[in-house]
Amino acid sequence: MSSSDLANRAIESSRRLIGIIGKTLPQRRLAHDTNGLLMNYGGWMQAHMEIGIRQWRLDLDPRPEFVAGLNAIEQGIAEAIALNATPRDIDQLNLWIAQPIAYLMDRTLPVLQGTTGINQDLPSRTASDLLGDALFDRPYRDQLPALMTALGRRKAEHLALVTAQNQFALLDAAGDEARIAELAAEGDALYLRRAKDAYFEPAIILGGGEDNPIMLDWQLAAILKKVGFKSHSPNLWLWD
């Protein structure tokens, strides 16, 4: 089966998931299940983003799906505010996915406070949260040393460590075109390594495992937009 066939099959699967989630949202509300409700909004948004990323990889315009995903997460954010959701509930919205896509789409999402500090069980999630802060010029640098230490302790997540190092180095390289080009090429290569990395393998949205050739690095794309990189990269955003 070709990559385009695999991508289209995955797109249809995500569309079915969107339909299922749409039917369960009212049930979550009636049950006063705030955590489950926000998890559904996060999943709804993620499904739209996965469709858009796959379309992008196929050289199709992903923006309609990204708009749908951002609209879904804005609804989830509104519900979280109305329900006075806890930080653990807010974590279910997966704002770490939505923030870089919002940056690519020139949209700004309301800032909600999820769990603070370094997630010692999943420090790569903290890295993604801090990336969202960096893209929107919110404070993040003070947490980087502790983050890198936490990632460095987990040998199975070495690729996540070097990916985070590459991402924040790129942000620091703003204005240095030669250094940006070098780091962009490194970031492209790191993405390809996710195809055979055990930690990334189950992470569809991050292009892990067999999904690697039908996805791309949307986080890297947001960073490259932030630093003004316009040269060649398979992960370049094309719709500004």
FENJO-V105593 format. One record per pair of residues at least 6 apart in sequence whose ideal C-beta (glycine too) atoms are under 7 Angstrom apart, sorted by the first residue. I is the first residue (numbers start at 0). J is the second residue. If there is no record, write none. Layout:
I;J / I;J
//
This chain:
2;212 / 2;213 / 3;57 / 5;213 / 6;53 / 6;56 / 6;57 / 6;213 / 9;53 / 9;213 / 10;50 / 10;53 / 13;46 / 13;49 / 13;50 / 14;50 / 16;46 / 17;43 / 17;46 / 17;47 / 20;39 / 20;42 / 20;43 / 23;39 / 24;36 / 24;39 / 27;35 / 27;36 / 27;39 / 28;36 / 33;82 / 33;84 / 33;88 / 34;88 / 34;91 / 36;78 / 37;75 / 37;78 / 37;79 / 37;84 / 37;88 / 37;89 / 37;91 / 37;92 / 38;91 / 40;71 / 40;72 / 40;74 / 40;75 / 40;78 / 40;92 / 41;75 / 41;91 / 41;92 / 41;93 / 43;71 / 44;68 / 44;71 / 44;72 / 44;75 / 44;93 / 44;96 / 44;97 / 45;93 / 45;96 / 45;204 / 47;64 / 47;67 / 47;68 / 47;71 / 48;65 / 48;68 / 48;96 / 48;100 / 48;204 / 49;203 / 49;204 / 50;64 / 51;61 / 51;64 / 51;65 / 51;68 / 52;61 / 52;214 / 52;215 / 52;217 / 53;213 / 53;214 / 54;60 / 54;61 / 54;64 / 55;61 / 55;215 / 56;213 / 56;214 / 56;215 / 60;238 / 62;104 / 62;238 / 65;100 / 65;104 / 68;100 / 69;97 / 69;100 / 69;101 / 69;104 / 69;106 / 72;92 / 72;97 / 72;108 / 73;108 / 75;92 / 76;92 / 76;108 / 76;109 / 76;111 / 79;88 / 79;89 / 79;92 / 79;111 / 86;112 / 86;113 / 86;114 / 87;114 / 89;111 / 89;112 / 89;113 / 90;113 / 90;114 / 94;111 / 94;113 / 94;131 / 95;124 / 95;127 / 95;128 / 95;131 / 96;204 / 97;108 / 98;108 / 98;131 / 98;134 / 99;130 / 99;131 / 99;134 / 99;217 / 99;218 / 99;221 / 100;217 / 101;107 / 101;108 / 102;134 / 102;135 / 102;221 / 102;224 / 103;220 / 103;221 / 103;224 / 103;236 / 107;135 / 117;125 / 117;142 / 117;145 / 117;146 / 117;149 / 118;124 / 118;125 / 119;149 / 122;146 / 122;149 / 122;150 / 123;150 / 123;156 / 123;159 / 125;146 / 126;146 / 126;163 / 129;139 / 129;142 / 129;146 / 130;166 / 130;218 / 132;138 / 132;139 / 133;139 / 133;170 / 134;221 / 134;225 / 143;167 / 147;160 / 150;156 / 150;159 / 150;160 / 150;163 / 151;160 / 155;197 / 155;198 / 156;198 / 158;189 / 158;192 / 158;193 / 158;196 / 158;198 / 158;199 / 159;198 / 161;189 / 162;189 / 165;182 / 165;185 / 165;186 / 165;189 / 166;218 / 166;222 / 168;182 / 169;179 / 169;182 / 169;186 / 169;222 / 169;226 / 170;222 / 170;225 / 170;226 / 172;178 / 172;179 / 172;182 / 172;226 / 173;226 / 179;226 / 179;228 / 180;230 / 183;223 / 183;228 / 183;232 / 186;216 / 186;219 / 187;232 / 187;233 / 187;234 / 190;206 / 190;216 / 190;219 / 190;234 / 191;211 / 193;199 / 193;205 / 193;206 / 193;207 / 193;211 / 194;208 / 194;211 / 196;207 / 199;205 / 199;207 / 200;207 / 200;208 / 201;207 / 201;208 / 203;210 / 206;214 / 206;215 / 206;216 / 215;233 / 215;234 / 216;234 / 219;234 / 220;234 / 220;235 / 220;236 / 223;232 / 223;235 / 224;236
//
